[in-house]
Amino acid sequence: MIRLSAITPSGQPTLGNYLGALRTWAREGTHEDVYFISDLHAMTSSHNPQRLRSLTREQLAVLIASGIDPASVCVQSDLIRELGALNWVLECTCTYGEAARMIQFKEKSLGRESVRLSLLTYPVLMAADILLQGTAEVPVGEDQLQHVELARALARRFNHAYGDAFIVPTAVVPKVGARIKDLSDPARKMDKSAQNSAGVVFVLDAPDLVRRKVRRAVSSTDGIANLTEILSSCTGKEPEDYTSRFSDLKDVVAEAVIEELKPVRDRTLELLADPAELDRIREAGAERARDRAQHRLNAALRLSGLS
């Protein structure tokens, strides 16, 4: 059974990304699963090409360094020919109304005079990501359930109209993992694309920078709860009551975060310093993903009259 998950290179991977997703992928994933860097999705809004390229390589290195099976990891754009072909077939299966009803499109386009067409159509590309790999389960948060439902609808519609080409995937909402909040504003998540990164701990932050960010964490009730959640996630233990010793809590959390991230940071920097090895891993993952996708794409093209 194949499961598929993705991370978008909209910024550097954060402590929240690692504790909430990457570490779980490494612990629970199998060699059949697919974990990819969705660099095509990062183009739905204005982007810097050089930064996108750099962030994509960095995220690939972080995924490998987190312990995810390298054979399960690939970069979305390395399958751009296969995805582009299937995306067109699925766009010809989807309706405008279905795409326009997507909640994220409504929210992200609200109040904007101009939005990229890709913001409307990227859920169809997401469906192509899912269906091309023969995905059976898609672990997603509540905000992505609607997109998986679209993939299900398109798979069923295509299979009914032209013949069976696709597995109809199922959305799976994982057990609630670590929900790490911004250290300077615990009302929002620790976001890799946040404009103000003062409260965001990145996986590649140096230890002294981690300490400074944690020490500046707000001392509200929510701030204490957030630090306690981080400590528990890093140590696997229930922390003691630090309510009256907030400065002690900050020091303990900072050292726990540094210790948790050290092997990931060290291995990531090793990979980034060895571009030939990172390129080899990337190409091997892409080749595996292409091999798994090709017969499904060929079937879809043949059934729809394109070959």
N, C-alpha and C positions, 0 to 999 in steps of 0.2 A: 504494500500500500504506500503510495507516494504522497508525501505532504510537501507543501510549498510555502515558503515565507520569504519576505523581501525587506530590505532597508534602503531608503532613498538617500543618496549623497547630497543632501541639502545643507550639510554642515558636518563638523567633526563628530564622531561617535561620542556619546556622553556616558557618564556613570549610569544614568537612568537606562540608556539603551543596553548597556552591558548587563546590569542586574536584572532588568525587566525582560530581556529577550535573548541576547547573544549567549549568555551563560546557560540559559535553558536549552537553546538550540544545541549547544555543545553536549549537554548532559543527556538529553532525551532523543536527539536525532539519530537516524540510521543512515546507512550508505545509500538507501533508496531515496532519501529526501533531497529536496532542492532548496538551497539558500542562495539568493542572488541579490546583487546590488542593482537597484532599479534606476540607472542613470538616465534612461529615456524619460521616466516620469519626472525627473528633476528639471526637464526642459519646458514644463507647462507654464512657467513664469520666467521672467527675465533672468538670465544667468550669464556667468562669465565662463567661456569655454575652457580656459586654462585652469580655473579653480575647479570646475566640474571634473576635469580629467584627474587633477591632483586628489580631490576628495574620493573619487572612485577607487584609485589605487590604494589610498589610505584605508578605506573601508574594507577592501579586499584583504589587506594585510591584517586588519583588526579581527575580521571573521576567522581567519586561519589561526591567528595568535590566541583567540578565545577557545580554541580546541575543537572547532567544527571540522569535520572530515573534509579535507581539501577537494576530494572527488565530488562532494555535494555542492560546492560553491562555484558560481559563475557570475559573469557580468552581463547584464541584460543586452547591452548594445552589441555584444559579440555574436548574438543571434539575430541581428537586425534584419537580415534578409529573410530568415524564416518567419520572424515575428511580423515583418512588414507585409509579407504575403498573406499570412493568416489574419492579420488585423483587417486587411481590406475585405476578405471574405466575410469576416464577422461584422464589419460595418455595413455590409450589404445584407446582413441578417438582422441587424438592430434597427430600431426606429428612432427618429429624432425625439419623440416623446419620452422614450425610455431613458435616453441619455440626458435629456433636460431635467428629468425628475430626480436625478442624483443629488442628494442633500449637499454633498461637498461642493458640487458645482454651484448650487444656489448660494451657499455661504461664501465661497471664495470670489464669486463674481458680483456679489451684492455691492451696489454703490460704485462700481468701477465702470468708467466709460468704455474701456476697451479691455477685452480679455482674449487670450490666445485660444484658437479653435481647439487646440490640444487639451485645454482644461475641460472642454465639453466631452471630447472623445476618448480621453485616457482610460476611463473605465472599460472601454472596448479593448484597448491594448492590454489592460490588466486581465481581461478575460482570455486574450490570446496567450499571455504568460501562463495562465493556469491550464488552459486546454491543451496547449502544445506539448506540455510535459506529461500528459496523462494523469494529472493530479486527482487524487481521490479526496483528500482533506486539505482545507485551507484554514490554518489557525489565524484568526483575526480578532481585532477588538470590535466592540459594538459599532464603532463609526465606519467600519468597512463591510459590515454584513450586507448592505444594499448592493455593493459592488459584486460580491460573490453571488448574490441572487441573480444579478444580471448575467453573469457567466453561466449559471445554471439554465437560465431561460434561453440564452443563445445556443447552448449545447443541445438542449431538447428541441428547439425549433429547427436547427440545422439537421439533426439526426432524423427528425420526422419528415422534413421536406426532401432531403437528398439521400439519406442513408446513414447508417451508424458510423460515425467517425470519432466521436468524442465520449469520454467518460464524463458523466454528470457529477461535478464535484459537490462536496458538502462543506459548509462553513462550520468550523469548530471554534467556540470561544474558550480559550485556555483558562485554567484555574487562575485566579487573580494572583499575579506575581508582585514583585516589588513595584510600588508606585512612587517613584522618586520625584520629589518636587524641587522647584527652583529654590536655592538657599536664600536668596534675597526676597523672594515672593512665593511663599508656600501655597498660594492660591492657584498657581499654574504649574504645569509639569516642567521638568528639566528638559528643555527643548534645544536640540542641536542647531536649530536655525534662529534662535532667539537673537534679537538685535543687541540686547544688553547681556553679555555673558558673565557678568560679575558673580552671579549665583549659579553658574553652570560649571560642573566639574567634567572636564573632557578626559577620555581614556588616556590621552597622551600628555596630559598636564604633568609637569615636573613636580616632585614631592613638595618643594617649598611653595609652589603655586597652589597646590591642593590645600596645604595648611592655611595659607592666607585666605582662600575662598571660604573654607569651613569656619575659620575664626570670625569672618564677617557675617555669618549666618544670622538672620533675625532671631530675636529672643522671645517671640510670641509663643503662645501655646501651640499653634500650628507649626512654628519653626522647630520647637522641641520635638514634636511628634515626628516631623520629617527626619530630623537627625537620628532619632531613635529607630525609625524604620530603616534608615541607611545602615546603622550599626548592626541591627538584627540581620539584615540581608547579607552583610559582609562576614559576620562571625557565625551565623547560624544559631545564635543563642538569644534568649530573651534578655535584654539589657536591664540593669538595675535602674532604680529611680534617681535621675539626675536633676530633678526639678529645681532643687535648691543649689545645685552645683553646675550651672550651665556652662561655665568656662571649662570645667573638667570634661563635660560631655563633648565639647568641641574638640578638645585635644584627643580624646579617645577615638572619636569618629574619624578625625583626620588620619590618625595612624592606621586605623582599620581599613580605610579606603586606600591608603598608599600601599599597604600590604596586599590587599585584594587585587589591585590593578598592576602591581609591579611585574609579575610574569607576563601579563598581556602586553604591557607597555614595552618591556624589554624585547619580547619576541617580535612585536610590530616594528620596532625600530631596526631590528636585525633584517627583517624582510624588506623594509623600505631601503635599506643600505645595500641590498643585493637584488637589483632590478631584474637580472637574468633569471634568478630563482622565482621571483614573483611572477614574471612573464610566463615561465614554464608552468607554474601552478594554474595561472589564469587560462592558458591555452588548453591544458588538460581538462579543466572543468568545462570549458566551452565545447570542446570536442565531444565530451560525454553527453552534454545537454543536446548538442546537435544530433548525435546518433539516436538518442531517445526520441527526438522530435520528428525526425525526417519521415518516417513511415506514416505518422499521423498527418503531417502536412500534405504528403503526397496523396493520401486518401481523401483529404478535404478538397484538394484541388481537382482531383479526378471526379469526385462525386458532384462537385459544383460545375463541372463542364470546362475546366481550365486546362486539362491535360488529358 
